[in-house]
């Protein structure tokens, strides 16, 4: 990979990794969102993190598979990584048109980093490439755009929340969630774990947007992600969404 291309991909990869824990408002939130139980219920973050892990190992084909799975659940950082990999030919044959389309998709919520890269990609396309992007882009949006992907994620969140004792009647305050940590375990109450910002799709998106719209400001200490409280389910093939709701 060209040095400049590598630098751009690395910048996006670091940005994709940081907000996962940067979004935590306090140590309790940090413990919650880095736990295996939480990640098993949030496929956007789960597949993004496993994609980043594969990318760091140089397993780019697997990284692409994971990022595309995260992308199906409206994960904009993963869509940005797919864009970079298509643009640079990392783990896939280089395709600048697909690179642009995916970066346009990643910029759907107007995250500054994605907007800048989208405009850069567009300026570098030839007229023929631009025409092809306009022709085939809608099909990508039909599967991965927020109009469908957010609802796909919303179903997962609703399904996961309904599995918890008390959640059907809207009372989780009596629950205590035990999360293993390197030092043993930590306990959080149900009201913190089931805060609507983690489970209501609109609030969840807003919670993520808060950091991505100011990405690059401040500093964040990103530690190892803990996934030890519950085993993650076997990875689903693309299309393995939560059961349809009644």
N, C-alpha and C positions, 0 to 999 in steps of 0.2 A: 504494500500500500504506500502511496506517495506520502512524504512527511507532512505536507499540509493537510491532506485528507485524513491522515491518522490523527493529527492534532484536533481537527474539527470533530471527528468521531469521538475522541477521548473527552472533549469538552461536553458533548451531549451525554456521554455515558456517565460522567461525574455528576452532571445535573440530574440525570435520571435516578441515580443512586441516592443523592443527598436528600431530596424532599421526603422520601419514605419515612425517615426519622426526624427530619427537620420539622415536619408537620406536627410533631408531638408538642402539645402546649406545656406539658409538665412531665416529670418522671413516670407518673402513673400512666399517662397516655403513651409514653414511649414503650413501657412494658407491654401495654395492650397491643399496639400495632406491630410489635416485633414478635408476637407469640404465634405459635403454630396454629392454635385454634382460630385466631383472627385471620391469619393468612389463608387458612383452608376455606374460609367463608368469603374471602375477597380475592377472586381469581385474577383481577387486574394487577394487584400488587404481587401476588404469589408468582405469576408467570413472568412479571417484569424482573423480579429478583432472581429467579432461576435463569432467565435469559442473560442477565448481567453476569451471573456466575459463570455460565458457559462461555460468554464472550471473553471474560478475563482469562479463561483457560485456553483460549484459542480455538474452541470448538464452535466455529461460526455457524455451521449448518444447524447445530442444535440451538444455538442462540436465536437464529432466525425463526425457527419453529416456535420457541417460547415467546418471543416478542410478538409474533403474529397471533398467538393464543391470547396474550394480554390485550392486544389491539382489538380483539373481538369484544372485549369488555370495556371499550372506550378509554383505554389507557393511552393518553397522548404521548408520554415519554417513550413508550414502546413503539408507537407509530413513528415517532421521530427516529428511533434506532433502526427500524425497518427501512426508512427512507435513506438514511446514511449508508446502510449496507447495500441497498440497490444502487445507489449513486456511485459508490466506490468499488462495487464488485466484491464485497466481503462475504464470503460463504455462499454467494450466488453469482451468476453471470451479471456483469455490470449492465444496468438498464437505467439510463438517466431519466427517461420518461417516467418510469415507475418510481424512481427516487423523488422526482418532483411531486408526483401525485400523492405519495405517502407523506411528504413534508407538508403539502397543502392540507392534508387531512389532519396532521399533527398540529397545525396552526389554527384549527377550527375554533378554538376558544381564545384565540388572540394572545397566546403566550409569547412574550417578546423574543425569546431565543428562537422559537419555531418560525415566527414571522420573518425575522432577519434571514434565516437560512432558506426559507421558501423563496424570498425575493432574489436571493443570490442564485439559487438553482434556476429560477425562471430566466434570469438574465443570461445564463450560460447555455440555455437551450437554443437549438436552431429553430427556424420557422417550421420545418417539417416535424421536429420533435414537439413543438408547442401544439401543433395541430393534432398530433397523436394523443397528447396528454388530454386535450379537450374531448377527444373522441372516446377514450377508454376510461377516463377518470370517474364518470358517474357510476360505473359498475363497482368500483372500489368503495365508493361512498354508500352504495346500496347495502354492502355487507358490514362495513367498518365505521361508517359515519355515526355521529352522536344520535341521530334520529332513530337508529335501530340498536346501536351498541349500548347506549345508556339504559334502555329498557331491558336488554339482555342482562346487564349487571344488576339492575333493580330487582329482577326476578331472583337472582342468586342471593342477594342480600335479604329479601323477604323470606325466602325459603330457609336460609340459615337461621334467621332470627326466630322463626316459628318453631324450630326444633328445640328451643330452650325452654325449660320449665318456667312457667310464669309469663312468658312473653305473649302467649295467646290472650291473656287477660290484661296485658299492658302493665303488669307489676313485676319488676325485676329487682326492686330495691332490697329484697330479703336475700338475694343470691350473693354468694361470695365466689369469686373466680380465683383459682389458685394457678399461678403462672410460674413454672420453674425458671430459675435464673442461675448464672454461674455460681452464685453464693448460696444457693438452696432453692428458695421460692419466694414469691411475693404475692400478696393477696390484694385484690381490688374488688370493690363492691359492684353489684350488677348495674347500678345507675350510671357508673362511669363506663363500664364495658359496653353497655347498650345505649350510650349517648346517641341521639339521633344523627349527630354529625358523622357517625360511622355507618349508619344503617339506612337512613333516608336518602334516596339517590340525589335529590337536589342539594341537600345540605352537605352530603359527602363530596359532591363535585365542587361546591363552593369552598369546602375545607381544603381540597387539593389546589384549587385555583389560587387561593391566598398566597401560597408559596411560589407557584410557578409564574405568577404575574409579577413577582418581584425577585425572581431567581437571580442569584449573584450578589444580593445585598446581605451583608453580615457574614458571620462565620458559623459553621456547624460542626460539631464533633460527631462523626458517624461511626458508631461501633459495629460490632458483629451483630447480625440479625439472629435472634433466638427463635428456634422453631422446635423446641423440645417438649412443650407441654402436651401436645397430641400429635400423633403421626399424621403427616399430610396424606390425603387420599391419593390413590394411584392417579397419575396424570391422565386426564381425559383426552381423547382425540378431539380435534377441532369439531365444534358443533355439540359437545357434550354439556349442554346447559342444565340448569336445575329443572326438575319436573315441571310441566305446565301447571299453572294454578287453576283451581276450580272456578 
